[in-house]
Amino acid sequence: MSTARYEFYPVHKSSVLYSSTSSLNTLDLYLPSPSSSHPDKHNYIHGGAWRDPLISSRTVQPALSYLSPKELPIAGVVSLNYRLSPYPNHPTHPSLPGDVARNARHPAHIEDVLNAISWLQKGYDIGEEYVLVGHSCGATLAFQVVMDQWRSTMGTTSGTDYLQMPHAIVGVEGIYDQCQLKESYKHSEYAAVYQEFLEGAFGNDEREWSRASPCNADLAHSWKNGKLAVLAWSKDDELVDELQLVMMQKALLQGKNETRRDVMIQLTGKHDDIWENGTQLANAIRFALHELEGLPSSNIISPSDEFESMSGYAR
C-alpha cells in the first residue's frame, strides 16, 4: 500500500460547533478542494478511553497526509469530538468538577456522535453514503451508531429521527466488549486503569457495560443497509487484545445480512502507533474505500479462516 505523503486538503475548518451542549461538541472538516462542498465519505471518531483530553479530532491528521483524493473516492473527511468522561488525575490536563465537557457518562458520548452525524446529514445531505471509522473506543462508538437502543432512547427531541445509518464501518483496534476487556487485563499492570476508565465512562453496573457493548448488538435487525464492516487490528497492540476482535467478529457473523461484507485486516504497530504514525490508519481507510469501489486490495485476512483459527476463544 502507498506510503507517499499528500497535501490535497486545502480546506480545513476546525472546531465547527454541531451542538451547544459543551465546548467539545465540535468537528473538523477536511475538503480536498474549495469545490468539494459535501464532506460525505468519511467520519472519524477518535479514541482515548472516553476520557483523554489530548486525543481529539486532530488525531486523524497524520492519516490524512497518506490519503490522496486523486486515488480514492474521498469527497471529504469529518473528524468528531464528543464530551469526555472524568479524568481528574490526568498528569497535565486534569478534569474539573462542573466542566460539562469533561464529566460525561454513557450514553452522553454516543448521543454526541449521533447528534454530529445528524447535523451533517441535515446540513450536507450525505444520506447513508458515508463511512464511519473509529479507533479504540472510537470504534465502540462507531458500532454503537448502528445499535437500535441509542437512537430510540434519544427520541425526536435531538433531531436524530433524521439519522441514516452508514453503509460501512471500520473498527480499528476497537473495544467491543467492555466486560471482557476488564477480564482480559485483570491481572496486568493496567488492571486499575481499566477499571477506572470503564467505571468513569459507564458507571459501576457492569450490566450497563454489557448493554453498551457492540458485540451484543442485533446487527441483522439494526444495520440493514450495511455494505461493509472492517475490523482492523495489530498483534502488537498492547492495550486491546485479540479477544475484542473475536467477540465483534462473532457478532457480525450472527448478525449477517445478504448485502454486507465482513472483513478483517492485519495492521502493525502498538495501539496508539496506529494513528500517531498515520500509515496504518490510512491503510485501513484505503482498504475500506477500495472494497466499496470494487478495487483490488491487499492485507486481507479471510474472515472465515481467521474466525475458525480463534474459535476456541469465541465459544
Secondary structure, 3 states (H helix, E strand, C coil): CCCCCCCCCCEEEEEEECCCCCCCCEEEEEECCCCCCCCCCEEEECCCCCCCCCCCHHHHHHHHCCCCCCCCCCCCEEEECCCCCCCCCCCCCCCCCCCHHHCCCCCHHHHHHHHHHHHHHHHHCCCCCCEEEEECHHHHHHHHCCCHHHHHHHCCCCCHHHCCCCCEEEEECCCCCHHHHHHHCCCCCCHHHHHHHHHHHHCCCHHHHHHHCHHHCCHHHHCCCCCEEEEEEECCCCCCCHHHHHHHHHHHHHCCCCCCEEEEEEECCCCCHHHHCCHHHHHHHHHHHHHHHCCCCCCEECHHHHHHHCHHHHC
